Amino acid sequence: MLEDKSDLWKWCKSETGNIKDLALFLKKSKAFVSFMAHGKKKVPVELIPAISAYTNLKPKQLRPDIYELFKDDLA
């Protein structure tokens, strides 16, 4: 069941308050972050570096469809 969940969803659920904290960091609503975590909204390209830095998730984990744009960050 958990294997079909996104890495962002798993990160958000790993500790209480992660969605709220990420939303505050991004200056976005908790609903916005929740939609991204649940796959209802794709992670916007411009937010990938910030989310990656905050969560320690690689760009490929956040957006496997376009991670090549961040190939310099994959090392």
C-alpha positions in Angstrom: 0.0 0.0 0.0 2.7 2.5 0.9 4.8 1.5 -2.1 2.4 3.4 -4.4 2.7 6.6 -2.3 5.1 9.4 -3.4 8.3 10.0 -1.5 7.0 13.5 -0.7 3.9 11.9 0.8 6.1 9.6 2.9 8.2 12.5 4.0 5.1 14.5 5.0 3.7 11.6 7.0 7.0 10.8 8.7 6.6 13.4 11.4 3.6 15.4 12.7 3.8 18.9 11.4 5.8 18.3 8.3 3.1 19.5 6.0 2.6 22.7 8.0 6.4 23.3 8.3 7.0 22.8 4.6 4.0 25.1 3.8 5.4 27.8 6.0 8.9 27.4 4.5 7.4 27.7 1.0 5.0 30.4 1.9 2.2 28.3 0.5 -1.0 26.8 2.1 -1.1 23.5 3.8 -3.7 22.4 1.2 -1.2 23.2 -1.6 1.5 21.0 0.0 -1.0 18.3 0.7 -2.2 18.2 -2.9 1.5 17.9 -4.0 2.1 15.1 -1.5 -1.0 13.2 -2.6 -0.2 13.6 -6.3 -3.3 15.8 -7.0 -0.9 18.6 -8.0 2.5 18.2 -9.6 5.4 19.8 -7.7 6.0 23.1 -9.6 9.4 23.2 -11.3 10.3 26.4 -9.6 9.8 24.9 -6.2 11.8 21.7 -6.7 15.1 23.2 -5.5 13.6 24.6 -2.3 11.6 21.5 -1.5 14.6 19.3 -2.2 16.8 21.4 0.1 14.2 21.4 2.9 13.2 17.7 2.7 16.5 16.1 1.5 14.5 14.5 -1.3 16.2 14.4 -4.7 14.6 16.2 -7.7 14.0 12.8 -9.3 12.0 11.8 -6.2 9.9 14.9 -6.5 9.3 15.0 -10.3 10.6 11.9 -12.0 9.2 13.1 -15.3 11.5 16.2 -15.5 14.3 15.4 -13.1 16.8 15.8 -16.0 16.4 19.5 -15.6 18.3 19.2 -12.3 20.9 16.7 -13.4 23.6 18.9 -11.8 21.9 18.3 -8.5 21.9 14.5 -8.8 25.5 14.0 -7.7 
